[in-house]
């Protein structure tokens, strides 16, 4: 059990310490730890967390950490994982306040966020492919294409709240993919 | 004081849909306009600070503002207000969904959200790519993206190592690059 707590702590710590660019940047790093490295859940289960996490209000990274921790090791797991994702960067912020205030406009600090963006984009792109491929296997290509096109139009063109889109996808799945 | 902090960040968190970034203007409204704990300049300073560090933006903002306003207890209050309500909701919803995993319609529901999650992540990918193209220039963006694909996907190097190296490279003298851009 202690090993599991430690693994939860370290995986959430690394994903968040390297996730430059806020919550979205940590998602693919977290997926790599949780799905590929430790095998705590499948890509399908991880995609449910991403979708529901986006459908619920509030910060995405902490919601995901809390649930992954809970799923792997109960309430202590939820607390450990959430602590690992929140505490280090907040402690850094308080500890480095003076230095950061001085250098926050410096080119080095601005570059930090810039230079990791292409890699994060690639990781997110690979995750997109994984999810589409999983859906293709689980639900067939017709339903997958319908959901992708409808989801994209509603979320990005019509700017419908993700909450309604997720509820819509759950209903669509219950009706058409339950057989 | 702590009650006000809790209410302010609870409200900003619960009304900000679609990840952390949507909550930032709501936080600004609470902190600057409603409770006047900071002015606009201070708030944008804090935002710039938290952007200079890795990890979730919201908890850094709320934790730091709580600390500024009312010390450690304020910090704890703000973090609880930001993290706890939605974390509990998330655990309840997914536990409920998993409890009925043997029902065919619930299995269908799980299948229905996979492509939607794909669209959401895909949109984030494009957003990161676009911002990167504008910030670093397209040549460097495509080069770094291609190198990432080779290192992570083909050679199986842990993404954390690639990112750690990139973070380190931000401190190298980059003036030479500017000529190439």
Interface residues (C-beta under 8 A of the other chain):
Chain A: X14 X15 X16 X17 X18 X19 X20 X21 X22 X23 X24 X25 X26 X27 X28 X29 X32 X37 X44 X47 X48 X49 X50 X51 X52 X53 X54 X55 X56 X57 X58 X59 X60 X61 X62 X63 X64 X66 X67 X70 X71 X78 X82 X85 X86 X88 X89 X90 X92 X93 X94 X96 X97 X100 X101 X103 X104 X105 X107 X108 X109 X111 X112 X113 X114 X115 X116 X117 X118 X119 X120 X121 X122 X123 X124 X125 X126 X127 X128 X131 X132 X134 X135 X138 X139 X143 X144 X147 X148 X151 X152 X155 X156 X161 X162 X163 X165 X166 X169 X170 X171 X172 X173 X174 X175 X176 X177 X178 X179
Chain B: X13 X14 X15 X16 X17 X18 X19 X20 X21 X23 X45 X48 X49 X50 X51 X52 X53 X54 X55 X56 X57 X58 X59 X60 X63 X64 X67 X75 X79 X82 X83 X85 X86 X87 X89 X90 X91 X93 X94 X95 X97 X104 X105 X106 X107 X108 X109 X110 X111 X112 X113 X114 X115 X116 X117 X118 X119 X120 X121 X122 X123 X124 X125 X126 X127 X128 X129 X131 X132 X135 X136 X140 X141 X142 X144 X145 X148 X149 X152 X153 X158 X159 X160 X162 X163 X164 X166 X167 X169 X170 X171 X174
